Amino acid sequence: MKDYLSLWAEGLPNPPSRLLSVPITVLGKRIRQIGPRAEFAKVQLTVHPSDSFEVIDRVAERGELEKLGVGWPNCAIFGLLDVLMFAEFGPIFKVCVILEEV
């Protein structure tokens, strides 16, 4: 298992983490038309309280992602870390992230 938190946070200060008290499930979608091209992304994940940062990949449809070469799950995890670490209310990184659907 990759240590995503260390990879993402290289060179950043290490503030104390806020704690999550209940699991949260999120469905994120992005559709953006850029001229003749379009960007599309959809991911569902659940974040649980934990003692450290952990990622569990339960996505079943990996074949299409690997054909596209999108770097799954790195792109999703690094985007999520940007949100969790720079949130207005403070960093949250003591969580277990379960990737469920794409």
N, C-alpha and C positions, 0 to 999 in steps of 0.2 A: 504494500500500500504506500502510495506517495505521501510525503509530508507536505500537503498543500499549504498549510499555514506558514511553514518555514520558507517555502519557495516564494510565496506571495509577499511575506513581510521582511525579506532581506533588506537590512539597512534602515528599517523603520523603528521608532521608539516602541517600547512594549508596555502600554498602559494596562491597568487591571481590567478584566472583562466583566461586563454586566452579566447577570445570570437570567436565563430564560426559565420561567416557572411552569409552563405548559407547552405541549407540542403544538406546532403551527403548520398547516398545510397550505401551500401556495401554488397557484397555477399562473405561470408567467407567459405572456404572448407578446410577440413583436411582429408587426407587418409594416413594412416601409417600402414605398415605391420610389425607385431612384432611376428616373428616365425609363429606358426599356427593361431595366432589371428590377428585381424585387428582393428584399431581405425578409426572411420569414424564420421565426423561431418560436418554439413552444416547449415548455418544460414544466413538469409537476414534481414538487419535492415536499418532503415533510422534515421539519427541523425539531429535534427533541433536545431537552436539557441533557448535559453530559459533563464529565469531568475534564474533557479535552476536546479538541476539534477532530472529528472523524467523519469520513465520507463512505457511504455504502451505496454502490451502484446496482440497482435492481431493474434497470431498463432492459426489456426483453428484445426490442427491435434494434439490435446493434448493426445489422447488416447494411442497411441504407446509410447509416451514419459513417460507417467505415468506408463505403464506396465514395461518399462525398468528401472524405478527408477533412472533416470539421474539427478534429482534435478533441473528440468527446472523451471524457467529461471535463477536460481541463478548462475549456472556454466557459462552461457553465459554472464551475467551482470558482474560478478567478473572478467572474462577474459577481457572484454571490458574496465573495469575500470583500469586494469593493463596497458593497452595500452594508454588510455587517460591521466592517471595521471603521467606516467613516460616517456612520449614522449620526444624526443630530444628538441623540440621547446617549451616545457613547458606544464603544466597541462591544460586540458580542461575538466571542469565538469559542466559548466552552459549550459547543453544541454538536450533536450527531445529525448529519444531513443525509437523508435517504432519497436518492434520485429514483423516481418512480416511473415516469413516462416522458417521452419526447415526441 
